[in-house]
Amino acid sequence: MPSYSLKTILRRLGVSADDDVLMHVNAEGGEFLAIPPAIADGSLCRLVDHLTIDLHYTYFRGAKARTVFTREQFAAWVNSSSACPHMKSVTVW
């Protein structure tokens, strides 16, 4: 099955920084694979205004992620003034 980065998906959809983007991530453990690259390339913070994300630690063992973050770490990172000034809200489940 093909997979695409958030940057590629948003580009193909024609999303720009002027758009109001609400994104919900429920990847059953895949969020630990998908979110770090989206943070690194800036697509998450430059283009997503409102984010809800489910963190699935139970399923993490099957993922090949190198980075694991807690709900608190993720919320603190996104809410920090320097990391994601574009994002207006984040909810971590």
N, C-alpha and C positions, 0 to 999 in steps of 0.2 A: 504494500500500500504506500503510495507516495505521501510524503510529509512536506510541509512548507513552514517557513519561519513566519513569525508575526509580521515582520517587515515586508516580506513578499506578499502576504495576504492583503495587508493594508494598501500596498502599492497597486496591486491588481484591482482592488476595489475603488481605487482613485481617491482614497482618503487623504485629506490635507490637514494641516494644523488648525485651519479655520473651522473644520467640522466638529460637531459635538459627538464624541464617540463614547458609547457605553459598552464595556466588554465584560462578559462573564466567562471565567475559566473553570471548567469542571473536567479535568483530564485524568481522573482516577490514578494519580501518581505521576502522570506525565508532566504535570506542572513543574516538577523539579528539573525536567529536561528542557522545557519550553521557556520558562521565565528568565533564567540567567542570560541566554543569548539576546532576548528581547530587551533586557536591561543594558547589556553591553553595547548593542548597536543603537540604542537610543529610541527605538521605535515605541516601546512601552510608554516612556515618559514624554515623548514629543507629540504623540498622536492620540493617546487614550486619555479621556477626561475623567471618566468614572469607571472604576474597576471593582468587580466582586470576584473573589477567587476562593475555591474550596481546596484546602490542603489535605491530602490523603496520605498520612504516614503509614497506614496499614498496608497500602499497596506499593509503598516506596521500595520495598525489598526487590521487587521485580524490575524496577527501573534502573537504568545504568547511569543515573545522574551522579555528578561529582559534588554538587552543591545542595545541601539541605538547609532550609531556613525554617524557623518557627513562625507561628502567626505573629508574635510580638516583634520579631526581627524584621519581617516583611513589612508590617504596618509602620514601624518606626522608620525604616528606610524610605518608604514612599512618602511618608509625612514630613521627612526632614526637608528643610527649606532649600537646600542646595541640590538634592538628588532629583526631585521630580516637581519642579515648581508649576508645571502645566497641569498636573493631575489635581482635580478638584475634590474627589472623594475615593476612598478605598474601604472595602469591607472584606475582611478575611474570616472565613468560616473554618 
